[in-house]
């Protein structure tokens, strides 16, 4: 059965049937399609297109199908053209000819737009919840390791001492921007397109505001042609997921490095690592590498839909069938990545002894020493030059800066005093930080408390 078959005298070629078939992937929209149909029936009753009896009959049948779809036991015809056709077949089998009235004042064009928007709203909510879980796990890990100091890096070179908790909270900040971005995207997703029909609207007096209320939309679309062809909300959601994927990839990359013998800051528990089929000693961070690698697919999904849309004339075109593959894959990958991060984070093992060894290099406190010289009256450029010369001479002589006496240090930088020398202590170096948002342990502790309060309310 085709919803559009009356115009055609012959059956569709088998190759065309296979080529245009979309049920294999759009069947995941079944629950959203059924919710939309229930609301559409109620709207048609309100418009006096359906009698109350017909409406009750259709709603009862659609509600039963919705229950089956939610439990994953709905019996869709695998040969149906798409999810809309498959559901229509089931409905007509249950209630007979009255099912044919359901398609009044709507088209698959605005129907699929509705399904995608309902799906997008639900996925945004799921992803936001998962992000919050990951953030909570990061905050708990930070709280448990507030006293651990590690090297902070720029250009992948050891730069300054920071607290491990401060870096973990940096990830929390990144993920919060992802939450904010998804909430912003939802504003554009939260628009009811139905009532636009194929492209020009309908002569049936549908109460679109009533239908929007039934389906939980905050507003209705203002232009029927735009409503059926708009996929900006898909692009925006894919872009938000791509940025989130990039953030997850950066977290994964840090931890992949930290798990290496060269860094040695983290150890993955056996249950989250894999081995080598050739090298018995190996313990590989495959789960983190898969998170990092999935970012390429997320970028690809975004570029795919942008490319599909760039040449489409108004209004609906069948090219848009491909937007679902990209959106579904991106949502699936995102939720998988966040799920594995949430499970992994509580089991990460921090190698405190190695962290202490890494931050014992006094060169990491060079910037703090220069700033102390500034406090003693020296211009920063001069302080920078003097400390840089100290580092160079120490490296040439194979000595650590802490091996130099105060008198030797003062030969290069007379402004150095006992207080400045104390900055070679990593803890003292971070405690001296005064700017808001810095790695000062007091400020980090406050930040942890702030995030605990913020995340506890979600």
Steps between C-alpha positions, in 0.01 A plus 500: 500500500624845409363817654547662159408209268191642329696699245691197370380226266783253556689372799833647598805324360656262753834681482328831568316342793830394652668830419232719659425270793568678832321288761824327591621817672200730544306241700664644811265796448195279555420623852528863392290436190228340711503782753463744214211301353315490833529878526393536136188290560401720795559811289284360218223430750525857624474617137187279455670298225470187712209413724569444868429133448748477214754692703461272800535194277816630337660624822436166669664310212793741472556488876520121485755523218693760697518264797631227271756734345625612840548136600670419170239245392314690229455280191596733215485361147867475398404564138323828573651805335561686825389515862199719417368248247569205730305658785214595269476138386480376860241761587278417204526133587367581848228757433420468132414784265486769768880481504499662158366820651810540716707643218260792458675840514850360522776371278796278561698819448379668818455163671868406474600851603288453812649159574854634469426793728345274764799267469743792523335636816514159665864442402605841628347418836675160511839647405470785751427247773802292400723807493388582854591149614848533349542841662404361838752219462772749410417720799513199733838402355624856543381514860681176581830631358507866598851472644651333191716734292592430139678684220275712284601492134521739210627376162510161677796631700496522879405857583379572854378313803123462529279286717353191341162614627538828310552313173209267568279803562615640166327201340188576703500854361535370144209263546288775653535700178373191320194492725439871442540451125252212493246705694542778246453255212181375664345844457511448122398134519198587716278611209189316375509454119176304450216687339740598223392186308700446180624859475211748473297430812149354502141610448400303810468736801757333723564653839877485486548658840284225647713234329819668616374486858412131464852421378689729735621757246542858613406653163386421147682567174416825323559397138377171356762487225781551745351255749508198269845572358678632810777278632697775667408346832662173389815685395511690829456183701768323298732797551439495875568126509815544291633759747407273790680217321806722462496568874471131580787434259722756673429343837576158354824625346624640832429173673652290222822698546479481877460121484822463300822399677651832394243696704389235747240719669203268456431130490192347348349212695514170316126501438535816286813400309590253229812304411709416198477173308876513437651685799413341836603802707266749335210674672325718244256790551276386214180643647654846510636459148154405374356814658773703334444326166123542500544876469579450132162337444324780690669760281408293194133490597493879532676556166274243330179682593645842419598368159158346441325826584720742311344436159136428586234726350191566711323303622525129588733274300566130547867575563384572854449129556877488568488748788366230730797266455738777600291620794441151636868407475612821670255456787597135544873572501460788742297299747744207480799728564338668799384168642852353493651816652246493782590138580875548460566816702429358849751220433794710376810447713714808558871427550574749772869413534561560131310830517724609787811407302387692194427823690829484692682656203567860614485624141122465524506789748693737271199718429419527871861601568480770232175632648661512845781708355236735362361529854852598608502790254640350180329552163351176371709497182817530707376236744416270210851546354670441834308182582548375146875547539492311829322208333745500209806501725354228722438278199849564367651401834270204550370645827148557627409852601446373853869400510605863473571702811323829553825683438547325163144582397547863598802530274263467205191660656585717803125546574468134600449464874412224747128535425562457129703184557206350692306502173699197388256308722214390268236542768623850583494586132129417460411659833643830379244526220255783566300549179145367495467176308860402576642177638529638855386207722255719691338614177494146364326382817240774457453405137436139600239613751340725239476216248363262764220747566435565132499136393299394802202701382468332160 
